[in-house]
Amino acid sequence: MRPGLLLTMGRARTLAFCILAAVWTAGPAPAQQTGVPQGEILTISADRLFSESLFGRRIADEVEAESAVLAAENERIIAALSREEAELTERRGTMQPEAFRALADAFDRKVQEHRSTQKAKLEALSERTEEAQSRFFVIAQPVLEALMKEAGAGVILERSSVFLSANATDITDLAIARIDATIGDGAALEERDDP
């Protein structure tokens, strides 16, 4: 081999070593510094995303408070109906069967109306939670899209639907922190939307 060629190959090795050392010591890439995992596929727990966010906790607290009010109302109505039933039972012996049957039928209708009303109120609470979840995911979408972009990901999969994955692909905690920082508990957003 010619001496000039050896010198050139030596310089090339030195240059390659310097580049490798620079990359090795440079530290993590900017996206890794922010805690965003890099990869084409990310995972998330949608249930946790909602329930552990400030928005989700506010909704849960509000629904729990409304449920407690509904339960107290239900107990008062049941107590009143129980008293009415006891009075009706006491009067049975002193009444004509037809008259008693009319009162008993009216009482049964009242009980059925109470059940229907309370069931409708419970369903309304459940619908409120579902609507809040839907609204939350619409509001959270830009944050999730930004995380995808930072990670270089093309998709975020529901973690419970994935057979096997590394925890490093899960962005749930990071997404919660970013959503909380962006919208807080969401109360201000709902106030703006109220007419």
Backbone as JSON Lines, residues from 0, in Angstrom:
{"i":0,"aa":"M","n":[0.84,-1.18,0.0],"ca":[0.0,0.0,0.0],"c":[0.87,1.24,0.0]}
{"i":1,"aa":"R","n":[0.33,2.24,-0.56],"ca":[1.09,3.49,-0.62],"c":[0.96,4.21,0.71]}
{"i":2,"aa":"P","n":[2.0,4.93,1.15],"ca":[1.96,5.63,2.42],"c":[0.85,6.68,2.47]}
{"i":3,"aa":"G","n":[0.57,7.35,1.37],"ca":[-0.49,8.37,1.36],"c":[-1.85,7.78,1.61]}
{"i":4,"aa":"L","n":[-2.09,6.55,1.1],"ca":[-3.37,5.88,1.27],"c":[-3.55,5.47,2.73]}
{"i":5,"aa":"L","n":[-2.48,5.0,3.37],"ca":[-2.56,4.64,4.78],"c":[-2.88,5.86,5.64]}
{"i":6,"aa":"L","n":[-2.28,6.96,5.28],"ca":[-2.53,8.19,6.02],"c":[-3.98,8.61,5.85]}
{"i":7,"aa":"T","n":[-4.52,8.48,4.66],"ca":[-5.91,8.84,4.41],"c":[-6.85,7.91,5.17]}
{"i":8,"aa":"M","n":[-6.58,6.62,5.15],"ca":[-7.41,5.67,5.89],"c":[-7.3,5.93,7.39]}
{"i":9,"aa":"G","n":[-6.12,6.29,7.85],"ca":[-5.94,6.62,9.27],"c":[-6.75,7.85,9.64]}
{"i":10,"aa":"R","n":[-6.73,8.84,8.77],"ca":[-7.52,10.05,9.03],"c":[-9.01,9.73,9.01]}
{"i":11,"aa":"A","n":[-9.42,8.87,8.1],"ca":[-10.83,8.49,8.02],"c":[-11.27,7.78,9.3]}
{"i":12,"aa":"R","n":[-10.4,6.89,9.81],"ca":[-10.73,6.21,11.06],"c":[-10.79,7.19,12.22]}
{"i":13,"aa":"T","n":[-9.86,8.1,12.25],"ca":[-9.85,9.11,13.31],"c":[-11.11,9.96,13.23]}
{"i":14,"aa":"L","n":[-11.47,10.38,12.03],"ca":[-12.67,11.19,11.83],"c":[-13.91,10.41,12.25]}
{"i":15,"aa":"A","n":[-14.0,9.15,11.86],"ca":[-15.14,8.31,12.23],"c":[-15.22,8.16,13.74]}
{"i":16,"aa":"F","n":[-14.05,7.95,14.38],"ca":[-14.02,7.82,15.83],"c":[-14.49,9.11,16.49]}
{"i":17,"aa":"C","n":[-14.05,10.25,15.98],"ca":[-14.45,11.55,16.55],"c":[-15.95,11.77,16.4]}
{"i":18,"aa":"I","n":[-16.5,11.4,15.25],"ca":[-17.95,11.55,15.04],"c":[-18.71,10.65,16.0]}
{"i":19,"aa":"L","n":[-18.27,9.41,16.13],"ca":[-18.9,8.47,17.05],"c":[-18.84,8.98,18.48]}
{"i":20,"aa":"A","n":[-17.68,9.49,18.89],"ca":[-17.52,10.03,20.24],"c":[-18.44,11.23,20.45]}
{"i":21,"aa":"A","n":[-18.54,12.08,19.44],"ca":[-19.4,13.27,19.56],"c":[-20.87,12.87,19.71]}
{"i":22,"aa":"V","n":[-21.3,11.9,18.92],"ca":[-22.69,11.43,19.01],"c":[-22.92,10.76,20.36]}
{"i":23,"aa":"W","n":[-21.96,9.96,20.8],"ca":[-22.09,9.22,22.04],"c":[-22.21,10.17,23.24]}
{"i":24,"aa":"T","n":[-21.43,11.24,23.24],"ca":[-21.41,12.16,24.38],"c":[-22.37,13.32,24.25]}
{"i":25,"aa":"A","n":[-23.03,13.44,23.11],"ca":[-23.92,14.59,22.89],"c":[-25.15,14.54,23.78]}
{"i":26,"aa":"G","n":[-25.54,13.38,24.23],"ca":[-26.71,13.28,25.08],"c":[-27.94,12.96,24.26]}
{"i":27,"aa":"P","n":[-29.07,12.9,24.93],"ca":[-30.3,12.5,24.26],"c":[-30.77,13.57,23.27]}
{"i":28,"aa":"A","n":[-31.57,13.12,22.34],"ca":[-32.15,14.04,21.37],"c":[-33.15,14.94,22.07]}
{"i":29,"aa":"P","n":[-33.49,16.1,21.51],"ca":[-34.41,17.02,22.17],"c":[-35.73,16.4,22.58]}
{"i":30,"aa":"A","n":[-36.33,15.54,21.76],"ca":[-37.6,14.92,22.13],"c":[-37.42,14.02,23.34]}
{"i":31,"aa":"Q","n":[-36.28,13.34,23.44],"ca":[-36.04,12.49,24.59],"c":[-35.84,13.32,25.84]}
{"i":32,"aa":"Q","n":[-35.31,14.51,25.71],"ca":[-35.12,15.39,26.86],"c":[-36.46,15.81,27.43]}
{"i":33,"aa":"T","n":[-37.5,15.88,26.62],"ca":[-38.82,16.27,27.1],"c":[-39.62,15.07,27.61]}
{"i":34,"aa":"G","n":[-39.03,13.89,27.56],"ca":[-39.7,12.7,28.05],"c":[-40.61,12.04,27.04]}
{"i":35,"aa":"V","n":[-40.57,12.47,25.8],"ca":[-41.4,11.88,24.77],"c":[-40.66,10.69,24.16]}
{"i":36,"aa":"P","n":[-41.24,9.49,24.26],"ca":[-40.58,8.35,23.65],"c":[-40.56,8.49,22.13]}
{"i":37,"aa":"Q","n":[-39.54,7.94,21.52],"ca":[-39.42,8.01,20.07],"c":[-39.88,6.68,19.47]}
{"i":38,"aa":"G","n":[-40.69,6.76,18.45],"ca":[-41.14,5.55,17.77],"c":[-42.38,5.83,16.97]}
{"i":39,"aa":"E","n":[-42.68,4.92,16.07],"ca":[-43.83,5.1,15.2],"c":[-45.14,4.73,15.87]}
{"i":40,"aa":"I","n":[-45.06,3.96,16.96],"ca":[-46.27,3.51,17.65],"c":[-46.17,3.9,19.12]}
{"i":41,"aa":"L","n":[-47.21,4.58,19.61],"ca":[-47.31,4.93,21.02],"c":[-48.56,4.26,21.57]}
{"i":42,"aa":"T","n":[-48.61,4.11,22.89],"ca":[-49.8,3.56,23.53],"c":[-50.28,4.53,24.59]}
{"i":43,"aa":"I","n":[-51.58,4.4,24.9],"ca":[-52.18,5.27,25.9],"c":[-53.34,4.53,26.55]}
{"i":44,"aa":"S","n":[-53.6,4.8,27.8],"ca":[-54.79,4.28,28.48],"c":[-55.82,5.39,28.49]}
{"i":45,"aa":"A","n":[-56.83,5.26,27.65],"ca":[-57.85,6.3,27.53],"c":[-58.61,6.48,28.84]}
{"i":46,"aa":"D","n":[-58.9,5.38,29.54],"ca":[-59.61,5.48,30.82],"c":[-58.81,6.31,31.82]}
{"i":47,"aa":"R","n":[-57.53,5.98,31.95],"ca":[-56.67,6.73,32.87],"c":[-56.52,8.17,32.42]}
{"i":48,"aa":"L","n":[-56.38,8.37,31.12],"ca":[-56.2,9.72,30.59],"c":[-57.34,10.61,31.05]}
{"i":49,"aa":"F","n":[-58.56,10.11,30.97],"ca":[-59.71,10.91,31.41],"c":[-59.8,10.95,32.93]}
{"i":50,"aa":"S","n":[-59.8,9.8,33.58],"ca":[-60.08,9.75,35.02],"c":[-59.01,10.39,35.89]}
{"i":51,"aa":"E","n":[-57.75,10.41,35.42],"ca":[-56.68,10.99,36.23],"c":[-56.34,12.43,35.84]}
{"i":52,"aa":"S","n":[-56.98,12.93,34.8],"ca":[-56.76,14.33,34.43],"c":[-57.56,15.23,35.37]}
{"i":53,"aa":"L","n":[-57.17,16.49,35.45],"ca":[-57.92,17.44,36.27],"c":[-59.36,17.55,35.77]}
{"i":54,"aa":"F","n":[-59.53,17.54,34.47],"ca":[-60.86,17.61,33.86],"c":[-61.7,16.42,34.32]}
{"i":55,"aa":"G","n":[-61.17,15.22,34.18],"ca":[-61.89,14.01,34.56],"c":[-62.21,13.95,36.04]}
{"i":56,"aa":"R","n":[-61.25,14.38,36.87],"ca":[-61.5,14.38,38.32],"c":[-62.59,15.38,38.69]}
{"i":57,"aa":"R","n":[-62.61,16.54,38.01],"ca":[-63.67,17.52,38.28],"c":[-65.03,16.94,37.92]}
{"i":58,"aa":"I","n":[-65.12,16.31,36.76],"ca":[-66.39,15.7,36.34],"c":[-66.81,14.62,37.33]}
{"i":59,"aa":"A","n":[-65.88,13.77,37.74],"ca":[-66.18,12.71,38.7],"c":[-66.68,13.28,40.02]}
{"i":60,"aa":"D","n":[-66.04,14.36,40.5],"ca":[-66.48,15.0,41.74],"c":[-67.88,15.58,41.6]}
{"i":61,"aa":"E","n":[-68.15,16.23,40.46],"ca":[-69.47,16.82,40.24],"c":[-70.55,15.74,40.15]}
{"i":62,"aa":"V","n":[-70.27,14.67,39.43],"ca":[-71.24,13.59,39.29],"c":[-71.46,12.89,40.63]}
{"i":63,"aa":"E","n":[-70.39,12.73,41.4],"ca":[-70.52,12.12,42.73],"c":[-71.4,12.98,43.64]}
{"i":64,"aa":"A","n":[-71.21,14.29,43.59],"ca":[-72.03,15.2,44.4],"c":[-73.49,15.14,43.96]}
{"i":65,"aa":"E","n":[-73.73,15.14,42.66],"ca":[-75.1,15.05,42.15],"c":[-75.72,13.7,42.49]}
{"i":66,"aa":"S","n":[-74.92,12.65,42.48],"ca":[-75.41,11.31,42.84],"c":[-75.81,11.27,44.31]}
{"i":67,"aa":"A","n":[-75.04,11.94,45.15],"ca":[-75.36,11.98,46.58],"c":[-76.68,12.72,46.81]}
{"i":68,"aa":"V","n":[-76.89,13.81,46.08],"ca":[-78.16,14.55,46.19],"c":[-79.31,13.66,45.73]}
{"i":69,"aa":"L","n":[-79.11,12.96,44.63],"ca":[-80.13,12.07,44.09],"c":[-80.42,10.93,45.07]}
{"i":70,"aa":"A","n":[-79.39,10.38,45.69],"ca":[-79.58,9.3,46.66],"c":[-80.36,9.79,47.88]}
{"i":71,"aa":"A","n":[-80.06,11.0,48.35],"ca":[-80.79,11.56,49.5],"c":[-82.25,11.79,49.13]}
{"i":72,"aa":"E","n":[-82.48,12.31,47.93],"ca":[-83.85,12.52,47.45],"c":[-84.59,11.19,47.37]}
{"i":73,"aa":"N","n":[-83.92,10.18,46.86],"ca":[-84.5,8.86,46.73],"c":[-84.88,8.29,48.1]}
{"i":74,"aa":"E","n":[-84.01,8.46,49.08],"ca":[-84.3,7.98,50.44],"c":[-85.52,8.68,51.02]}
{"i":75,"aa":"R","n":[-85.63,10.0,50.8],"ca":[-86.8,10.74,51.3],"c":[-88.09,10.22,50.65]}
{"i":76,"aa":"I","n":[-88.04,10.0,49.35],"ca":[-89.23,9.53,48.64],"c":[-89.59,8.12,49.09]}
{"i":77,"aa":"I","n":[-88.61,7.26,49.26],"ca":[-88.87,5.89,49.72],"c":[-89.48,5.9,51.12]}
{"i":78,"aa":"A","n":[-88.96,6.76,51.98],"ca":[-89.52,6.86,53.34],"c":[-90.98,7.32,53.28]}
{"i":79,"aa":"A","n":[-91.27,8.31,52.45],"ca":[-92.65,8.8,52.32],"c":[-93.55,7.72,51.74]}
{"i":80,"aa":"L","n":[-93.08,6.99,50.74],"ca":[-93.88,5.92,50.15],"c":[-94.09,4.78,51.14]}
{"i":81,"aa":"S","n":[-93.1,4.49,51.95],"ca":[-93.24,3.44,52.97],"c":[-94.3,3.82,53.99]}
{"i":82,"aa":"R","n":[-94.31,5.1,54.4],"ca":[-95.34,5.56,55.34],"c":[-96.73,5.46,54.7]}
{"i":83,"aa":"E","n":[-96.81,5.88,53.45],"ca":[-98.1,5.82,52.74],"c":[-98.57,4.38,52.59]}
{"i":84,"aa":"E","n":[-97.66,3.47,52.31],"ca":[-98.01,2.06,52.17],"c":[-98.51,1.49,53.5]}
{"i":85,"aa":"A","n":[-97.83,1.87,54.6],"ca":[-98.25,1.4,55.93],"c":[-99.65,1.92,56.26]}
{"i":86,"aa":"E","n":[-99.92,3.18,55.96],"ca":[-101.26,3.75,56.21],"c":[-102.31,3.03,55.37]}
{"i":87,"aa":"L","n":[-101.98,2.76,54.12],"ca":[-102.91,2.07,53.23],"c":[-103.2,0.66,53.75]}
{"i":88,"aa":"T","n":[-102.17,-0.01,54.24],"ca":[-102.34,-1.36,54.79],"c":[-103.24,-1.32,56.02]}
{"i":89,"aa":"E","n":[-103.07,-0.32,56.88],"ca":[-103.91,-0.18,58.08],"c":[-105.37,0.07,57.7]}
{"i":90,"aa":"R","n":[-105.59,0.82,56.66],"ca":[-106.96,1.17,56.25],"c":[-107.66,0.02,55.53]}
{"i":91,"aa":"R","n":[-106.93,-0.94,55.08],"ca":[-107.49,-2.02,54.27],"c":[-108.66,-2.72,54.95]}
{"i":92,"aa":"G","n":[-108.53,-3.0,56.23],"ca":[-109.57,-3.71,56.97],"c":[-110.86,-2.92,57.12]}
{"i":93,"aa":"T","n":[-110.8,-1.62,56.99],"ca":[-111.99,-0.78,57.18],"c":[-112.59,-0.31,55.86]}
{"i":94,"aa":"M","n":[-112.09,-0.79,54.74],"ca":[-112.53,-0.31,53.43],"c":[-113.19,-1.42,52.63]}
{"i":95,"aa":"Q","n":[-114.03,-0.99,51.71],"ca":[-114.6,-1.91,50.73],"c":[-113.47,-2.36,49.79]}
{"i":96,"aa":"P","n":[-113.48,-3.61,49.34],"ca":[-112.4,-4.1,48.47],"c":[-112.19,-3.25,47.21]}
{"i":97,"aa":"E","n":[-113.29,-2.77,46.59],"ca":[-113.15,-1.96,45.38],"c":[-112.46,-0.63,45.69]}
{"i":98,"aa":"A","n":[-112.84,-0.02,46.8],"ca":[-112.24,1.26,47.18],"c":[-110.75,1.07,47.51]}
{"i":99,"aa":"F","n":[-110.46,-0.02,48.23],"ca":[-109.06,-0.29,48.55],"c":[-108.26,-0.55,47.28]}
{"i":100,"aa":"R","n":[-108.83,-1.32,46.35],"ca":[-108.13,-1.64,45.1],"c":[-107.82,-0.37,44.33]}
{"i":101,"aa":"A","n":[-108.72,0.59,44.31],"ca":[-108.48,1.86,43.61],"c":[-107.31,2.61,44.25]}
{"i":102,"aa":"L","n":[-107.3,2.66,45.6],"ca":[-106.19,3.33,46.3],"c":[-104.87,2.58,46.09]}
{"i":103,"aa":"A","n":[-104.93,1.25,46.12],"ca":[-103.71,0.45,45.93],"c":[-103.16,0.63,44.51]}
{"i":104,"aa":"D","n":[-104.05,0.69,43.52],"ca":[-103.6,0.91,42.14],"c":[-102.98,2.29,41.98]}
{"i":105,"aa":"A","n":[-103.59,3.29,42.62],"ca":[-103.03,4.65,42.56],"c":[-101.65,4.69,43.22]}
{"i":106,"aa":"F","n":[-101.52,3.97,44.34],"ca":[-100.23,3.92,45.02],"c":[-99.19,3.23,44.13]}
{"i":107,"aa":"D","n":[-99.56,2.14,43.5],"ca":[-98.63,1.44,42.6],"c":[-98.18,2.35,41.45]}
{"i":108,"aa":"R","n":[-99.12,3.13,40.9],"ca":[-98.75,4.07,39.83],"c":[-97.75,5.1,40.34]}
{"i":109,"aa":"K","n":[-97.97,5.57,41.57],"ca":[-97.06,6.55,42.16],"c":[-95.66,5.96,42.33]}
{"i":110,"aa":"V","n":[-95.59,4.71,42.79],"ca":[-94.3,4.04,42.96],"c":[-93.6,3.88,41.6]}
{"i":111,"aa":"Q","n":[-94.35,3.47,40.58],"ca":[-93.77,3.3,39.24],"c":[-93.28,4.64,38.68]}
{"i":112,"aa":"E","n":[-94.04,5.71,38.91],"ca":[-93.61,7.04,38.46],"c":[-92.3,7.44,39.14]}
{"i":113,"aa":"H","n":[-92.22,7.16,40.45],"ca":[-90.99,7.46,41.19],"c":[-89.81,6.7,40.59]}
{"i":114,"aa":"R","n":[-90.0,5.41,40.34],"ca":[-88.91,4.61,39.76],"c":[-88.49,5.15,38.4]}
{"i":115,"aa":"S","n":[-89.47,5.49,37.58],"ca":[-89.15,6.03,36.24],"c":[-88.41,7.35,36.33]}
{"i":116,"aa":"T","n":[-88.87,8.22,37.22],"ca":[-88.23,9.52,37.39],"c":[-86.79,9.37,37.87]}
{"i":117,"aa":"Q","n":[-86.59,8.53,38.89],"ca":[-85.25,8.34,39.43],"c":[-84.33,7.66,38.41]}
{"i":118,"aa":"K","n":[-84.88,6.71,37.65],"ca":[-84.09,6.04,36.62],"c":[-83.65,7.05,35.56]}
{"i":119,"aa":"A","n":[-84.56,7.95,35.17],"ca":[-84.23,8.98,34.18],"c":[-83.13,9.9,34.71]}
{"i":120,"aa":"K","n":[-83.19,10.23,35.99],"ca":[-82.16,11.09,36.58],"c":[-80.8,10.38,36.59]}
{"i":121,"aa":"L","n":[-80.8,9.1,36.93],"ca":[-79.55,8.33,36.91],"c":[-78.98,8.23,35.5]}
{"i":122,"aa":"E","n":[-79.85,8.01,34.53],"ca":[-79.41,7.93,33.14],"c":[-78.84,9.27,32.68]}
{"i":123,"aa":"A","n":[-79.45,10.38,33.14],"ca":[-78.95,11.71,32.78],"c":[-77.54,11.91,33.34]}
{"i":124,"aa":"L","n":[-77.3,11.43,34.57],"ca":[-75.96,11.53,35.15],"c":[-74.95,10.71,34.34]}
{"i":125,"aa":"S","n":[-75.36,9.53,33.94],"ca":[-74.48,8.68,33.14],"c":[-74.19,9.33,31.79]}
{"i":126,"aa":"E","n":[-75.21,9.89,31.17],"ca":[-75.03,10.58,29.89],"c":[-74.1,11.78,30.05]}
{"i":127,"aa":"R","n":[-74.24,12.48,31.18],"ca":[-73.38,13.64,31.42],"c":[-71.91,13.21,31.45]}
{"i":128,"aa":"T","n":[-71.63,12.1,32.11],"ca":[-70.26,11.6,32.17],"c":[-69.77,11.22,30.77]}
{"i":129,"aa":"E","n":[-70.61,10.53,30.0],"ca":[-70.22,10.13,28.64],"c":[-69.98,11.35,27.76]}
{"i":130,"aa":"E","n":[-70.86,12.36,27.87],"ca":[-70.69,13.58,27.08],"c":[-69.4,14.31,27.48]}
{"i":131,"aa":"A","n":[-69.12,14.33,28.79],"ca":[-67.89,14.99,29.26],"c":[-66.66,14.26,28.72]}
{"i":132,"aa":"Q","n":[-66.7,12.92,28.71],"ca":[-65.58,12.16,28.16],"c":[-65.38,12.47,26.67]}
{"i":133,"aa":"S","n":[-66.47,12.51,25.94],"ca":[-66.37,12.82,24.5],"c":[-65.79,14.21,24.3]}
{"i":134,"aa":"R","n":[-66.27,15.16,25.07],"ca":[-65.77,16.54,24.96],"c":[-64.28,16.59,25.32]}
{"i":135,"aa":"F","n":[-63.91,15.88,26.38],"ca":[-62.52,15.85,26.81],"c":[-61.61,15.36,25.7]}
{"i":136,"aa":"F","n":[-61.99,14.28,25.03],"ca":[-61.13,13.72,23.99],"c":[-61.04,14.64,22.77]}
{"i":137,"aa":"V","n":[-62.09,15.4,22.51],"ca":[-62.01,16.4,21.43],"c":[-61.02,17.5,21.82]}
{"i":138,"aa":"I","n":[-61.12,17.96,23.07],"ca":[-60.22,19.01,23.56],"c":[-58.78,18.51,23.63]}
{"i":139,"aa":"A","n":[-58.61,17.24,24.01],"ca":[-57.26,16.67,24.18],"c":[-56.59,16.31,22.86]}
{"i":140,"aa":"Q","n":[-57.34,16.21,21.8],"ca":[-56.78,15.75,20.53],"c":[-55.57,16.56,20.06]}
{"i":141,"aa":"P","n":[-55.6,17.9,20.1],"ca":[-54.41,18.64,19.65],"c":[-53.17,18.33,20.49]}
{"i":142,"aa":"V","n":[-53.35,18.11,21.78],"ca":[-52.22,17.77,22.65],"c":[-51.66,16.4,22.25]}
{"i":143,"aa":"L","n":[-52.54,15.45,22.01],"ca":[-52.1,14.11,21.61],"c":[-51.43,14.15,20.23]}
{"i":144,"aa":"E","n":[-51.96,14.96,19.33],"ca":[-51.34,15.09,18.01],"c":[-49.93,15.69,18.13]}
{"i":145,"aa":"A","n":[-49.77,16.66,19.02],"ca":[-48.44,17.26,19.22],"c":[-47.47,16.23,19.78]}
{"i":146,"aa":"L","n":[-47.93,15.39,20.7],"ca":[-47.07,14.32,21.24],"c":[-46.68,13.33,20.14]}
{"i":147,"aa":"M","n":[-47.63,13.0,19.28],"ca":[-47.31,12.11,18.16],"c":[-46.23,12.71,17.28]}
{"i":148,"aa":"K","n":[-46.38,13.99,16.99],"ca":[-45.41,14.67,16.13],"c":[-44.03,14.68,16.78]}
{"i":149,"aa":"E","n":[-43.97,15.01,18.07],"ca":[-42.69,15.03,18.79],"c":[-42.02,13.66,18.79]}
{"i":150,"aa":"A","n":[-42.83,12.62,18.89],"ca":[-42.3,11.26,18.96],"c":[-41.98,10.69,17.59]}
{"i":151,"aa":"G","n":[-42.47,11.34,16.56],"ca":[-42.31,10.78,15.22],"c":[-43.23,9.59,15.01]}
{"i":152,"aa":"A","n":[-44.34,9.58,15.75],"ca":[-45.27,8.44,15.71],"c":[-46.33,8.66,14.64]}
{"i":153,"aa":"G","n":[-46.84,7.56,14.15],"ca":[-47.92,7.61,13.18],"c":[-49.25,7.18,13.77]}
{"i":154,"aa":"V","n":[-49.2,6.62,14.99],"ca":[-50.41,6.1,15.59],"c":[-50.26,6.04,17.11]}
{"i":155,"aa":"I","n":[-51.38,6.25,17.8],"ca":[-51.46,6.0,19.25],"c":[-52.53,4.92,19.42]}
{"i":156,"aa":"L","n":[-52.14,3.81,20.02],"ca":[-53.06,2.7,20.24],"c":[-53.53,2.68,21.69]}
{"i":157,"aa":"E","n":[-54.77,2.2,21.88],"ca":[-55.3,1.99,23.22],"c":[-54.5,0.87,23.87]}
{"i":158,"aa":"R","n":[-53.93,1.16,25.02],"ca":[-53.03,0.2,25.68],"c":[-53.72,-1.12,25.99]}
{"i":159,"aa":"S","n":[-54.98,-1.09,26.37],"ca":[-55.68,-2.33,26.72],"c":[-55.93,-3.22,25.5]}
{"i":160,"aa":"S","n":[-55.81,-2.66,24.3],"ca":[-56.01,-3.44,23.08],"c":[-54.71,-4.04,22.55]}
{"i":161,"aa":"V","n":[-53.61,-3.69,23.16],"ca":[-52.3,-4.16,22.7],"c":[-51.94,-5.42,23.47]}
{"i":162,"aa":"F","n":[-51.57,-6.46,22.74],"ca":[-51.23,-7.73,23.38],"c":[-49.96,-7.61,24.21]}
{"i":163,"aa":"L","n":[-48.93,-6.98,23.66],"ca":[-47.66,-6.86,24.35],"c":[-46.95,-5.61,23.87]}
{"i":164,"aa":"S","n":[-46.45,-4.82,24.82],"ca":[-45.67,-3.63,24.45],"c":[-44.74,-3.27,25.59]}
{"i":165,"aa":"A","n":[-43.74,-2.49,25.27],"ca":[-42.83,-1.98,26.3],"c":[-43.49,-0.79,26.96]}
{"i":166,"aa":"N","n":[-43.28,-0.64,28.25],"ca":[-43.84,0.52,28.95],"c":[-43.33,1.83,28.38]}
{"i":167,"aa":"A","n":[-42.19,1.79,27.72],"ca":[-41.61,3.0,27.15],"c":[-42.5,3.63,26.09]}
{"i":168,"aa":"T","n":[-43.42,2.86,25.51],"ca":[-44.3,3.42,24.48],"c":[-45.52,4.09,25.07]}
{"i":169,"aa":"D","n":[-45.76,3.91,26.38],"ca":[-46.96,4.46,27.03],"c":[-46.75,5.94,27.34]}
{"i":170,"aa":"I","n":[-47.61,6.78,26.79],"ca":[-47.5,8.22,27.0],"c":[-48.63,8.76,27.88]}
{"i":171,"aa":"T","n":[-49.34,7.89,28.59],"ca":[-50.49,8.32,29.37],"c":[-50.13,9.4,30.39]}
{"i":172,"aa":"D","n":[-49.11,9.16,31.21],"ca":[-48.74,10.14,32.24],"c":[-48.3,11.46,31.62]}
{"i":173,"aa":"L","n":[-47.52,11.39,30.58],"ca":[-47.07,12.6,29.89],"c":[-48.25,13.35,29.29]}
{"i":174,"aa":"A","n":[-49.17,12.62,28.68],"ca":[-50.35,13.25,28.08],"c":[-51.22,13.92,29.15]}
{"i":175,"aa":"I","n":[-51.39,13.26,30.29],"ca":[-52.18,13.85,31.39],"c":[-51.54,15.17,31.82]}
{"i":176,"aa":"A","n":[-50.23,15.15,32.02],"ca":[-49.53,16.37,32.45],"c":[-49.7,17.49,31.43]}
{"i":177,"aa":"R","n":[-49.57,17.17,30.16],"ca":[-49.69,18.2,29.12],"c":[-51.12,18.71,29.0]}
{"i":178,"aa":"I","n":[-52.09,17.82,29.09],"ca":[-53.49,18.23,29.0],"c":[-53.85,19.09,30.2]}
{"i":179,"aa":"D","n":[-53.43,18.67,31.4],"ca":[-53.68,19.48,32.6],"c":[-53.08,20.87,32.45]}
{"i":180,"aa":"A","n":[-51.87,20.95,31.91],"ca":[-51.21,22.24,31.72],"c":[-51.93,23.09,30.68]}
{"i":181,"aa":"T","n":[-52.57,22.44,29.72],"ca":[-53.24,23.16,28.64],"c":[-54.64,23.63,29.03]}
{"i":182,"aa":"I","n":[-55.45,22.74,29.63],"ca":[-56.86,23.09,29.89],"c":[-57.23,23.1,31.37]}
{"i":183,"aa":"G","n":[-56.33,22.71,32.24],"ca":[-56.68,22.65,33.66],"c":[-57.82,21.66,33.87]}
{"i":184,"aa":"D","n":[-58.8,22.06,34.69],"ca":[-59.93,21.16,34.93],"c":[-61.05,21.35,33.91]}
{"i":185,"aa":"G","n":[-60.86,22.26,32.96],"ca":[-61.83,22.45,31.89],"c":[-63.03,23.3,32.24]}
{"i":186,"aa":"A","n":[-63.14,23.72,33.5],"ca":[-64.3,24.51,33.91],"c":[-64.39,25.82,33.14]}
{"i":187,"aa":"A","n":[-63.27,26.46,32.9],"ca":[-63.27,27.73,32.16],"c":[-63.75,27.52,30.73]}
{"i":188,"aa":"L","n":[-63.42,26.39,30.13],"ca":[-63.88,26.09,28.77],"c":[-65.38,25.92,28.74]}
{"i":189,"aa":"E","n":[-65.93,25.25,29.74],"ca":[-67.37,25.03,29.79],"c":[-68.12,26.32,30.07]}
{"i":190,"aa":"E","n":[-67.54,27.21,30.88],"ca":[-68.17,28.5,31.15],"c":[-68.25,29.33,29.87]}
{"i":191,"aa":"R","n":[-67.22,29.27,29.04],"ca":[-67.22,30.0,27.77],"c":[-68.27,29.46,26.81]}
{"i":192,"aa":"D","n":[-68.53,28.16,26.89],"ca":[-69.49,27.54,25.98],"c":[-70.93,27.72,26.42]}
{"i":193,"aa":"D","n":[-71.16,28.02,27.71],"ca":[-72.53,28.22,28.19],"c":[-73.08,29.53,27.64]}
{"i":194,"aa":"P","n":[-74.34,29.5,27.13],"ca":[-74.92,30.75,26.59],"c":[-75.27,31.73,27.67]}
